[in-house]
Structures are given as structure tokens and as C-alpha cells.
Amino acid sequence: MTFAGSPDRVEARLVPDAGYELDTFAVSGLPRRPGLAQLRALGLAGRAPFACGRILDRRKPHVVLGAGGYVAGPMVVAARRRRIPAALTEADAYLGLANRLAAPLATRVFLAYDLPGKRPPKYRVTGRPIPSSSRPWARDEARARYDLPADDPVLGIFGALAGAQALNELAVENFGAAGPPILHVCGERDYESLRSRVRRDDYRLIPSEPLFGAVLGAIDLAVSRAGGTVWELAAAGVPAILVPYPFATRDHQQKNADFFARGGGAIVVPQTELGTLPELARSLLHDARRREGMRKAMLSLARPDAAEEIAEELIALAAARR
């Protein structure tokens, strides 16, 4: 298995660090506003399938998987020209622009959520794959890692990779001096500005955690954005208060959050109503029976075997081509 992507994106660091080979090609997202940047992006988009074709000719794969976004499209185009089966993944509760453009050329599209009009066999709902590092730790081991109380309910707070500034500010303003035990993954950007405002021993503020399963094993309730992390929360059976990022493309975080709220595993709080969140969190931490119902609902919605399902389907697609 090898990877392909942009030399300017995070895969240029993560893929080699994980021990895999990475082929790179020039491509960029398409700016919405007309101008030189848009013309440059269009030029790169026109050349990218040829660069991807050269990668495919050298690697000779049996199947291609695009993980969504503008990087995947040129590779799917190149695969189609060579009659190599290609599949796409969509992590959110709507089909993004890049995937909408590439889907007609793909053999299979793996969906995290059931989307209207997207039916088998081409479209298959698998949930969103979660990394092995997000498999939940045993509670005692996780609590010991962060030196958190063994028996008290713990509130977890986190946003995207860079952190969520609105949630970070809410957390330290309302819980920095007093409140329940907290495990707060704030992101690298805001860490230095936040840590001096936390004034108690059972508030754990950390910038990041590569072993996110330890966080999931340590907490009883999460306050989170509603990106891909919702599937990790579900697989761990963690009840959640979800605050969708209000400026997400096509409001996809709201759609993601609504799915888990309808299933009973989460409560959605709009960012415009953040002031209600601290009291809601306190009430849930004191209501073990309600949290247990939400925990079971999260587990019923989870798709912990999504990666395995996708891998098996890719193997089948590759075998059918031989």
C-alpha cells in the first residue's frame, strides 16, 4: 500500500512518519472568488490527472481509494482512464463538492451517513473509519495517565486539531477555578494563553493527545465540535454535548450532530447558545442514569468496524479486476 497527495498538506508529514511511501503531485483547492489564485488552481487541476497517471503507471495498483477533498479527484480521473477500480470516502453528512464531481468516475463511494438518493451498490454506508489510537483505554488506566480522580465523573472538552477557541474560552471561564474534574484538549494554538487561567489540580489542560483513546477512556461526558470525532465518541460510548462549528461548509457539522442527537446519544447546543452549556454539562454529570442511556445510544449508532468493511470491499474490487 502506498499513498499519494500534496507536498503542501499534512500528509507530507504524517504518511512518512507512519512508515509508508508517499508520491506527491501539485494540486490545490479552488477558491470561490475569481482571480489569479482561482486561475492557478484551475491550471493545477488540469495538469494533476497526468501527474497522477504517471504515479499509477509506476506503482501499478489494483485499486485506488480517495479519502475525499480536492486531492482525491485527479487520482480518480487517472484511475478511470486506466480502468483501475476507484473508490471514495465521505466523512460527513453531505457529499462534498470534490466527491460530487468525482463520484461518477468511482466504482464505489463509502458514506459515513445515509444520504438521500445515494443507494447501493455504488453507495455503501459504513460509518467513518477511526484510527487505532482512538480505541478507548480502560478507565483506570486512562485516569491514571492524567492523574484524574478514580471515581468522580470527568468532563472532556475538545475541538478540532487546532482547537476550538469558543469552547476553550467557555471551559476556562466557567470551570478554570471550580467545578467537576476536567480533561481539556485545547489545541496547540491556544495552550499558552489558557494555562495560566487554570487554577486547580483536577483540571487537566493539554495541548494535544496522539493517543486519543486515553482521553475517551478517562471521561464520562464530552463537549465537542461535530466533525469526524463524533464517530470516535460513538465507538467509545461517550455521551456528548455537540457544538457544531457554525461556519463549516454546507453546515455539515450541524448535520453530523443532528444524526447523533436523533439517535439519543448527544445533545446539540448551537454556538449562539453557549451560555447554556455549563449548566447542562453539570446536570448531566450529576445524572448517571441519563448518561447511561446516552452511552448505550452512542454504542448503538457506532460503526467501529468501518475500516475493516472498507478494506474488505477494496480487496473484492481489486480481485474482480484480475
C-alpha positions, -999 to 999 in steps of 0.1 A, spaced: 0 0 0 13 35 -9 -1 70 -6 -3 100 -29 -11 136 -20 1 171 -20 36 181 -8 20 211 10 -6 193 31 -4 174 64 0 140 46 35 151 36 45 147 72 20 121 86 25 94 59 63 91 61 61 93 99 38 63 98 63 44 77 46 45 43 58 58 9 42 90 -4 41 102 -40 33 138 -44 17 159 -71 8 196 -74 -28 204 -67 -48 230 -47 -83 238 -36 -104 260 -58 -110 295 -44 -146 306 -46 -138 341 -58 -125 348 -93 -89 359 -96 -53 348 -101 -55 322 -73 -85 306 -90 -68 306 -124 -37 290 -108 -58 263 -91 -76 255 -124 -43 252 -141 -30 228 -115 -63 208 -116 -59 204 -154 -23 190 -150 -29 169 -119 -45 139 -136 -14 135 -158 9 136 -128 -14 110 -111 -13 89 -142 25 87 -140 22 77 -104 -2 49 -113 19 37 -142 48 34 -118 30 19 -88 6 -4 -108 -21 -6 -81 -51 -29 -83 -74 -4 -67 -74 33 -57 -91 48 -27 -97 86 -25 -102 100 10 -123 130 -2 -112 165 -9 -96 180 -39 -66 158 -38 -86 127 -45 -103 138 -77 -73 138 -101 -63 104 -89 -98 90 -95 -97 105 -130 -64 89 -138 -76 56 -124 -107 57 -146 -86 63 -177 -66 31 -169 -96 11 -159 -84 7 -124 -113 5 -99 -115 35 -77 -135 42 -45 -142 74 -25 -149 80 12 -172 108 25 -168 115 62 -197 140 67 -234 140 64 -234 155 29 -214 148 -2 -187 174 -6 -181 192 -39 -149 173 -48 -167 140 -41 -197 150 -61 -175 158 -91 -155 125 -88 -183 102 -78 -195 95 -114 -160 81 -121 -158 59 -90 -168 23 -87 -178 26 -50 -185 55 -26 -183 48 11 -206 70 32 -204 78 69 -241 86 69 -271 75 49 -277 102 23 -309 108 3 -308 92 -32 -274 75 -26 -282 38 -29 -263 5 -32 -244 -10 -49 -224 21 -58 -230 39 -24 -225 20 8 -229 33 43 -200 22 65 -197 49 91 -163 67 94 -131 48 100 -115 56 133 -78 53 140 -65 26 163 -51 53 185 -87 63 193 -98 29 206 -108 37 242 -85 27 270 -96 10 302 -110 36 326 -85 30 354 -55 31 331 -68 63 314 -75 81 346 -40 72 359 -24 86 328 -38 121 336 -38 118 374 -76 123 375 -99 111 403 -107 74 400 -144 77 408 -157 112 401 -174 120 368 -150 137 344 -159 162 317 -139 161 285 -136 192 263 -120 194 229 -124 208 194 -106 203 161 -69 196 157 -61 233 162 -86 236 190 -119 254 192 -115 289 205 -151 294 216 -151 261 236 -117 268 250 -128 302 264 -160 287 277 -142 260 295 -116 281 314 -141 309 322 -167 285 337 -145 257 351 -110 271 354 -114 280 391 -140 255 403 -162 227 391 -160 190 381 -128 173 371 -119 183 336 -98 168 308 -94 196 283 -75 191 250 -73 227 238 -50 225 207 -15 239 203 -27 274 192 -44 284 225 -25 264 251 -1 291 262 -28 317 266 -50 293 286 -28 275 310 -23 304 334 -61 307 338 -65 272 352 -61 273 389 -70 238 403 -54 204 404 -82 183 389 -84 204 357 -60 188 332 -52 211 303 -32 196 275 -24 210 240 -28 176 222 -30 139 227 -19 115 199 -33 86 219 -69 100 219 -82 67 231 -68 75 265 -89 107 266 -120 87 256 -114 61 283 -110 88 310 -142 109 305 -179 104 313 -192 132 291 -177 151 262 -182 187 250 -170 187 214 -173 200 179 -191 178 155 -165 168 129 -151 133 125 -146 130 162 -183 121 167 -176 86 154 -148 81 179 -171 93 207 -197 68 195 -174 39 193 -162 46 228 -198 50 241 -192 86 253 -223 108 257 -217 142 241 -228 178 241 -220 187 205 -214 224 194 -213 224 156 -188 248 141 -212 274 126 -190 282 95 -184 246 83 -190 241 46 -227 235 39 -233 234 76 -221 198 76 -212 197 113 -248 205 122 -260 176 100 -234 153 117 -246 164 152 -283 160 144 -277 124 134 -264 115 169 -289 137 186 -318 119 169 -303 86 180 -303 98 216 -265 98 222 -259 135 220 -274 169 228 -268 197 203 -261 232 216 -257 260 189 -227 283 193 -252 312 198 -265 294 229 -231 285 245 -241 303 277 -265 273 285 -238 247 281 -221 248 316 -253 242 335 -263 214 310 -229 198 315 -232 199 353 -267 184 352 -256 155 330 -226 148 352 -249 145 382 -274 123 363 -257 89 359 -289 72 347 -294 97 318 -257 94 308 -260 56 308 -289 59 283 -269 82 261 -239 59 263 -260 29 251 -274 51 223 -239 61 212 -228 25 210 -259 15 190 -250 42 164 -213 34 163 -197 17 133 -164 6 149 -157 -18 120 -159 8 93 -122 5 83 -125 -33 81 -156 -31 59 -140 -7 35 -108 -27 33 -127 -59 25 -147 -41 -2 -114 -27 -17 -99 -62 -18 -130 -75 -36 -128 -47 -61 -92 -54 -67 -98 -92 -71 -126 -86 -96 -102 -67 -119 -77 -95 -121 
